[in-house]
């Protein structure tokens, strides 16, 4: 990453671009985010320099160049309060003898700029609207500026990311900045909230979506999302395509998903200085997984004071958040040390109340154009149905009647069933929805640096956080796995003494009273520990070159314990426990007999299990970078960066379910070796048609060595034909899967088979930036990258089992080909996956007209195309299309065996293509008048395409503007104001209407609605906040800030989407209206 400030040469270093004095923590910084070291100077000398008049002669010129001249002539260091603020502004001529402050007044005042001294040696240039710094989504159009944060006078180390390791080279890549003040002003309580506010972020894994088992949009690999986790998904290409860095370095991937994504939920938001979003593919700079872009979370460091902050958020859905943060730092002549602590507690959100109600009750969406998701025939008392076919087929047959009230079921005869009036609905229930976890997080950070000499610095960073998620809920029918009957009916075998029908039947009994007060729970704790150490300075034998060496290591580990029911009536191992329950339950009563309710409850409680899941991941990285000048070109000095990286990752999981004889242990590891180079060529400068023309070339060669194991569960149910269909089909399962199958009819994996895979590729990158004049900048980038398969996709347990030919006609109304009588399926991981290949292109401009200071306009076109995309090749094919002509499927997906048995391989494969195209539009305007300082910011995205095609004979499936991608339009509009310590903000977030490609009611079945609603409405929320910063320079009120605000002011109703719950958790704010109060005191 590149940054610069304007300063004079410092003693002992001679750097033209001196680095920020408060800059800390290179700490295993990715070389691309590495930072330099300033030389030391005494406070007395700096104070004298500020007060001593000096001869000034600065010509009228672009303001950036004028400030460079000012720094050189006064010996002062100049930093910018906001990136890009001096662009497009020309300075007046300043000539004479002035003190440092007097010269700045002459230079900046005519341009509408102002300044503030950070210390006696450093001055910060501000705009009139600096009260509203760095809007969410503000585009940083060019390298070379430093954006200061809100952590105090010592926090000038907020380096603007530009996607390059070269100093002062225009990288041509757009970067969005959301700084600490913006986070505070908008009332964000988590990184998830911040990312949700950016239209470039397509709905992703979130803490709310995990509770309702909602999958990530744009991600065909559906890793299990642990409760409380959240991830980032830029442009709908999946969280595995977006690289997340913390302080410029990689973090250990989520151990619970074998590194499928980086969990951002455990990073404390109060410690964030800013979030940098590089919205361009950058695999040549950062590595293969930076296809869609890079998120760099920069943490605060370099406190030179003490700070305490209290915050409370009140949600009208119960999701309250309370937080306390402490920080303290101190420094000495050639070093600094700072420490911060935070504790936060979040209450669960009760979004059950947001589920719509229809004429039958909650979950009946027919009035909205959706289906009726209530479990029909389930109640207290319930309905009785025939069992259609073998009991384990889970298909209910003919309706027999309703259980009458006024009796306890001990002597109910078939003739006593009640027939409802013609047209009257059957009883129904909508099972209660889990609320999600209560989350408590504690975190600690220590960082600092020590200058060993004027040319050498040692830096370090240590952080530790512990997050505890506790979820407690009252179970419903959905929580008992053995209630697998159609619509969660209870199967009553003929051996049940209360069954007087002489045959098995299904009963829709709700267990409402039995489950009242019963508690299921899930408790998880997770520890994250990260540390790094870095050494950087100048090469002793080549003073124009710098070196950066860093090592860092991160670890995530924890434990998840769940009390619930996992017994499955289809599993012979579990059936031993389930059958006594099915034989003993009395579901033929009206639920009013307390003794029977107690007996039923006791039977249900006998199936409550204690399962646990232990997880651990490690990530370490050794990085070395050399960078410096090569030769002179017409536009300046050519620069080269050379580097190498060695990275290791390993993942371990241990799962123990109640019925399993022993824990299941799995693990994988990855070793990555990378060599990279970046060349910056400033081709032209100060020409009539080219104020600047810069070409950047980069390449990165990476080798991935991935190791894991595969195991195979061989589980022929044989429940339809009564025989082993896998054996009957004559399939060599070991040859097809590469794993040794376990013992048939026992749900246990066979012996593990080691799997080793090696991938190697080179990712190139070309960037061009052209400034035809001071106001306009044009830019273009092109790059290629490859993305290796994730461990969770490639290693682990596979399952081979028969599905039964009768399953498909019953469930989908599909007639199988005449020669197919039975079906066998392969599920799970695929060790034979290959890397994905992506090509990324961007084209954009930035415009800062000189005739209207404070106005900035930019737009970027982005196109990303994948080949060999990993996913389910048949995900967009209906069952009817699939079996209409099985020969059209790719080789190996459908295999015809012997005796009419068909093998269906459902595992992920590399299919044809996936493509994303969009346009980012950004505008900002800062101005001042008699009422105060103002700033208006717009960040909008027009989604043009998010499509995929898995088979040659299939049409391209357009996922954008649907529930599987971004809306056609999404954006944020923000307004900021400040006057005499008062500050206020208002913001609107908009997500446009979108299609619903697969409405639940549009699928044949019980909930079928021929007029299913196929469009969801737009979603707009409004935020407001008002605060006050004390102006006193002394006394108890100095450094005090208080703020009151509200998110989602009008508590907007969720747009209806025809799915299980009637809304998409990833597209809305599940917390509803949130009122927050924040108080901060600096000492």
Number of C-alpha atoms within 10 A of each C-alpha: 22 25 30 23 23 28 28 22 19 20 12 13 19 16 18 16 21 21 25 28 21 23 23 29 28 32 30 33 29 30 29 21 24 26 27 25 27 27 22 17 14 10 13 9 11 16 13 12 18 20 14 12 17 17 13 19 16 21 14 14 14 16 20 20 17 22 25 20 19 25 22 17 17 22 20 23 29 26 26 23 24 25 25 21 25 24 23 23 24 21 22 19 13 19 14 11 14 18 16 23 16 12 22 19 14 16 25 22 13 12 18 15 21 18 20 12 15 17 15 17 23 23 23 21 21 21 27 20 24 23 23 26 25 27 27 25 28 26 30 27 28 25 28 24 27 27 25 27 26 18 22 16 18 21 22 27 24 25 28 27 32 28 27 29 32 25 21 21 26 28 30 30 29 28 24 26 24 25 26 24 21 22 24 17 24 25 26 21 22 17 22 20 15 19 25 22 21 22 26 27 20 28 30 28 32 27 22 26 24 21 20 17 14 19 22 27 23 26 21 17 18 16 18 15 25 19 23 26 22 23 26 30 26 29 31 28 25 24 27 25 25 28 28 27 23 20 24 26 30 23 27 28 25 25 26 30 23 28 23 24 27 23 26 24 18 23 23 23 24 25 23 23 25 27 27 25 28 26 26 28 35 31 30 30 24 27 23 31 21 25 33 29 26 28 24 22 25 22 21 27 32 30 25 21 17 16 20 18 19 15 21 20 24 19 21 16 19 17 24 20 21 18 21 19 21 20 24 20 20 15 17 8 11 18 20 22 22 23 22 23 21 21 19 21 20 20 20 23 21 19 20 14 10 16 17 18 17 13 11 17 15 22 24 25 28 22 12 16 20 28 28 28 26 21 22 20 26 26 22 24 28 27 28 28 21 19 24 16 13 11 19 16 19 22 21 21 15 10 14 18 20 24 28 20 17 12 16 21 21 15 14 18 14 15 9 12 17 15 15 11 8 6 6 8 11 18 20 25 23 21 18 15 19 19 21 26 26 20 20 20 22 21 22 19 22 21 26 27 27 20 21 13 15 18 20 21 23 23 25 24 26 20 19 20 21 20 23 22 22 21 21 18 17 16 22 20 24 16 15 18 18 27 20 20 21 17 21 23 28 25 29 27 20 16 16 20 14 21 24 16 15 11 13 20 23 28 29 30 28 27 22 17 16 21 18 12 10 13 12 18 16 20 18 22 18 21 19 22 20 23 20 24 22 25 23 24 24 22 17 11 7 9 15 14 18 20 22 26 23 26 24 25 24 23 23 24 21 20 19 20 17 19 17 20 22 19 23 17 21 18 17 14 16 19 16 12 17 23 16 14 21 23 18 17 23 22 31 29 24 19 26 15 13 12 11 19 23 13 15 20 18 14 19 19 16 13 20 17 17 17 20 19 19 20 23 24 26 24 22 23 23 21 21 21 22 20 23 22 19 15 11 13 13 15 18 18 18 22 23 23 24 18 21 18 20 17 19 18 23 24 28 19 22 16 17 17 17 18 14 14 9 11 15 15 14 20 22 24 20 20 17 19 17 21 17 22 21 24 23 27 25 24 18 19 19 15 14 8 13 18 18 22 24 24 23 24 20 23 21 23 20 23 18 20 17 23 19 23 20 25 25 30 25 25 22 23 21 16 17 18 11 9 12 17 28 27 14 14 20 13 19 10 17 11 9 11 21 17 24 19 22 20 14 18 17 15 19 21 22 18 15 18 16 14 18 15 16 14 16 15 18 19 23 22 23 20 22 22 24 23 23 18 16 19 17 18 23 20 24 21 24 20 24 24 28 28 25 22 24 20 25 24 24 24 28 24 22 20 21 24 22 24 20 20 19 17 17 16 13 13 11 14 13 18 16 20 12 7 11 17 14 23 26 23 20 23 17 19 24 24 23 16 20 20 20 19 20 25 20 25 20 24 20 22 20 23 21 25 17 15 10 13 21 26 21 24 19 23 21 23 19 24 23 25 21 24 17 20 28 27 20 17 23 22 12 17 14 12 17 15 13 17 18 14 11 14 13 15 18 15 8 11 18 21 19 19 18 15 14 16 25 24 24 19 19 18 18 24 24 19 22 17 20 24 22 24 20 23 20 22 19 23 21 21 18 25 19 18 9 6 9 16 21 24 26 21 24 21 27 23 26 20 23 20 22 26 19 23 20 27 18 12 9 13 11 15 14 19 23 25 24 21 23 23 27 32 25 19 20 26 23 23 20 22 20 25 23 23 16 11 12 18 21 22 23 20 20 19 21 19 22 16 19 22 21 20 17 17 22 24 26 20 15 13 13 12 19 17 19 13 12 21 23 19 20 21 14 16 17 21 21 20 22 22 22 18 19 18 18 14 14 11 9 8 7 10 15 15 18 19 19 18 21 19 23 22 26 20 16 13 16 15 14 23 18 21 26 29 17 20 21 23 19 23 24 22 19 20 20 20 21 26 23 25 21 23 19 20 17 18 18 18 13
